[in-house]
């Protein structure tokens, strides 16, 4: 399945979510950006918890 047919499939499944081609590119960029920020914050929080545990043990 190529990218074009995949996009058409999602447009049929979620017609409100994907509009024109340009709009769907912006939507995907926003989704990827939000995912990246969420992942970054999760890793930051996890490393902060690890640092606090090491400080309490020392």
Backbone torsions as a table, in degrees:
resi	resn	phi	psi	omega
1	UNK	NA	121.8	-179.1
2	UNK	-83.9	174.2	-174.2
3	UNK	-65.0	-40.0	-178.7
4	UNK	-61.2	-45.8	-179.6
5	UNK	-70.2	-30.2	177.1
6	UNK	-65.7	-43.5	178.3
7	UNK	-63.9	-41.9	178.8
8	UNK	-63.4	-37.4	177.6
9	UNK	-61.0	-46.3	179.8
10	UNK	-68.2	-33.0	177.6
11	UNK	-65.7	-36.4	176.9
12	UNK	-70.2	-38.0	-179.3
13	UNK	-71.6	-41.3	-177.2
14	UNK	-129.6	76.9	-175.4
15	UNK	-65.6	-28.4	-179.0
16	UNK	-76.1	-28.7	-174.2
17	UNK	-76.4	-38.7	-176.4
18	UNK	-113.0	119.2	178.1
19	UNK	-97.6	-118.1	178.0
20	UNK	-73.8	172.3	-179.7
21	UNK	-60.0	-44.3	-179.6
22	UNK	-64.1	-39.2	-179.6
23	UNK	-66.5	-38.7	-178.7
24	UNK	-69.1	-32.4	176.6
25	UNK	-63.8	-44.3	178.3
26	UNK	-62.4	-42.1	179.6
27	UNK	-60.7	-45.8	180.0
28	UNK	-64.8	-38.4	177.6
29	UNK	-61.6	-41.8	178.9
30	UNK	-64.5	-43.6	-179.8
31	UNK	-62.5	-45.4	179.8
32	UNK	-64.6	-40.5	-179.9
33	UNK	-64.1	-45.1	178.9
34	UNK	-62.5	-40.2	178.1
35	UNK	-63.0	-43.5	-179.6
36	UNK	-64.4	-42.9	179.2
37	UNK	-64.5	-43.1	178.3
38	UNK	-61.5	-41.9	178.2
39	UNK	-64.9	-42.7	179.4
40	UNK	-61.8	-46.2	-179.3
41	UNK	-65.3	-36.8	178.1
42	UNK	-64.0	-44.8	178.9
43	UNK	-66.1	-38.4	178.9
44	UNK	-63.3	-44.9	179.2
45	UNK	-63.0	-42.5	-179.3
46	UNK	-65.0	-42.1	-179.8
47	UNK	-69.8	-33.2	176.8
48	UNK	-65.1	-40.7	177.4
49	UNK	-64.5	-39.5	179.7
50	UNK	-65.0	-41.4	178.5
51	UNK	-61.9	-42.1	-179.5
52	UNK	-65.1	-38.5	178.0
53	UNK	-63.0	-41.0	-179.9
54	UNK	-67.6	-33.8	179.9
55	UNK	-70.1	-37.8	-178.9
56	UNK	-70.4	-31.0	179.0
57	UNK	-73.5	-33.5	-174.9
58	UNK	-69.2	NA	NA
